[in-house]
Amino acid sequence: MYGFSFDRASSVQDAAAKAAKGGQLLAGGQTLLASMKQRLASPETLVDLSGIADLKGICKDGNAMVVGAMTRHQEVATNKELIATIAGLARLAGGIGDRQVRAMGTIGGSVANNDPAACYPSAVLGLGATIKTNQREIAADKFFQGLFTTALEPGEMILSIRFPIPKASAYAKFKQPASRYALLGVFVAQTDSGVRVAVTGGGNGVVRHAGLEAALSKTFSPSAVDGVVVSASDFTSDLHASAEYRAQLLKVQTKRAVHQALGNA
């Protein structure tokens, strides 16, 4: 790890000002600090966001749940109101990493990082959430732009994420056993305007699957998945799984997610 200076932001405005001067924002540090230890990243200044109360917490706002960017995974997983309204999101958070990761990692940090196998991006995209930053609001469909890439501009920071409350939701993840990232994960949300299906772990970033959405919008049942054609060309192969395996796994995990969303364990 290279040498760096450490600064703690006292407010959103203070953090934005420090970021504008080249400071690297530090949320939970579950990715950034590991990258620094491996000398894959070498920021000169870290700007800690943990002291900003405005970035923390979960609340209901109309027909949506708003989650602050600095809310830890464990808080998302155990929040009673979130469990009652968006069960899929709470369950997703409870399956991230291990207890240490869930105690430190934040939803804002994960979404901003946009790891292609991270869990939260699938919930954000699957629920059609809105990302609120210190500059604007960004729809989920326009936020994720590929491998570790988002619509965030330099110095722009996530303040909160607004999740519309669906009729039903669920997340089914097939874990890579060592990292516990998604070898393939599927978030399914049944909404008034139809079903949204977001897939993570399959390639260069989180994506929606139009075929599965169309089939499940007609009939929201696991059997509706059977007739959907899933092409292996939409997935990547690596040392953990082939594209063909991931294509088959998508249908399996989607069925599991729908099964959960219908109230089955």
MOTAWO-V369273 format. One record per helix or strand. SS is the DSSP state (A for helix, B for strand). FROM is the first residue (numbers start at 1). TO is the last residue. Records with the same first field share a line. If there is no record, write none. Layout:
SS->FROM-TO, FROM-TO
This chain:
B->5-8, 24-26, 45-48, 58-60, 64-68, 72-72, 106-106, 130-133, 137-139, 144-144, 150-150, 158-164, 168-175, 182-191, 194-200, 207-208
A->12-20, 32-37, 53-55, 73-78, 80-85, 87-94, 99-104, 107-113, 120-126, 140-143, 210-218, 222-225, 232-234, 243-261
